[in-house]
Amino acid sequence: MNFETFSFHPSVMAGVRALGYSIPTPIQLHAIPPIMQGRDVIGLAQTGTGKTAAFVLPILHRLRQNPQGSVRALIISPTRELAEQTCEVINDLGSKTGLQSVAIYGGVSMDVQIKELRRGIEIIVACPGRLLDHLWKGTINLSDLEILVIDEADRMLDMGFLPDIRNILTCIMNERQTLLLSATMPAEIQRLALEIMHDPVNVQIDRTMPAKTVSHTLYPVQQHLKTALLKEILRKTKTKSVLIFTRTKHRAERVAQQLIRAGYQVTSLQGNLPQHRRQAALEGFRNGSIKILVATDIAARGIDILSISHVINYDMPESTDDYIHRIGRTGRVDKNGDALTLVTDADEAKINALERLLDAPLERLTLQGFDYSKPVPQNRKLVSNNRKI
């Protein structure tokens, strides 16, 4: 089966062909038909499986039938990076449709966004907080809205956005088609779906398993030796592009600086950075001028770069869901990838949960020639065990 089977509007198919799309992914194959029929849809699939195009293509097809120059589709995203990425997909696939879209998020001027909104925008991709700012100010009007998409719904929950989502829903009075996309389906999201959706079609593709193209390896190490071990792994491993995850913003910045001092091309991505620095970091990583990106979980969604060869968990993720989101940045679209995780004795329960998910023991490696017995430096012994260092 190919994309011709869906009978998209010719201008939409022109965008599909221009991007070289040929065979739909499983989530696209099963989600696109009910979306085009106007049904509410819950789409569950792991990251990197083509969820964005699965809802963008039917939206473009529907709006192209009768362009109106008002906001008819709203896509709610958890992060600025994902909002920008989704808008790029819309603009690429819809390049021949004449439909206008814009990404709306905080950290940049509202006045600039208001000017953009006056251009006859039909599709808005927005983060919840800034969207509410515009709704309360009256600079976004949803009275003509036909399609609502809640993208990465489980991440919305993780980031505490569900109250904002409910406030946004009170501003949408008219009937609409609702699409909910997620990698996992926690109980809170299930309850939200029951409240806001009408007889939804459930499309479930490999909901809880990481991509089979990713290999998983653990590196046991004491906390104070993690950075030294990380440097040795990078020195001895053939990599193309590496995404390193840390648990905290401070640690992301610190690890990045230590790797820079070691001679690597590195940048960091975390929530304290202003928008222009976040965009510069992503662009450098995307175009290959920067080979290593150190990030908090804010980057687990919204980075769609096929060339990432390795994901390294400097800190073990808090949950198996977070693990799936992180390593979903590599091994994308049938490319092979490697997930390396530095673990301490305190991570044993999380390791057990991950092995249960994968239904297999994870390989534990030690690096030949690395001194695992080096003691904690004297100045760090004074730090409280409760403090993250």
Secondary structure, 3 states (H helix, E strand, C coil): CCHHHHCCCHHHHHHHHHCCCCCCCHHHHHHHHHHHCCCCEEEEECCCCCHHHHHHHHHHHHHHHCCCCCCCEEEECCCHHHHHHHHHHHHHHCCCCCCCEEEECCCCCHHHHHHHHCCCCCEEEECHHHHHHHHHHCCCCCCCCCEEEECCHHHHHHCCCHHHHHHHHHCCCCCCEEEEEECCCCHHHHHHHHHHCCCCEEEEECCCCCCCCEEEEEEECCHHHHHHHHHHHHHHCCCCCEEEECCCHHHHHHHHHHHHHCCCCEEEECCCCCHHHHHHHHHHHHHCCCCEEEECHHHCCCCCCCCCCEEEECCCCCCHHHHHHHHCCCCHHHCCEEEEEEECHHHHHHHHHHHHHHCCCCEECCCCCCCCCCCCCHHHHCCCCCCCC
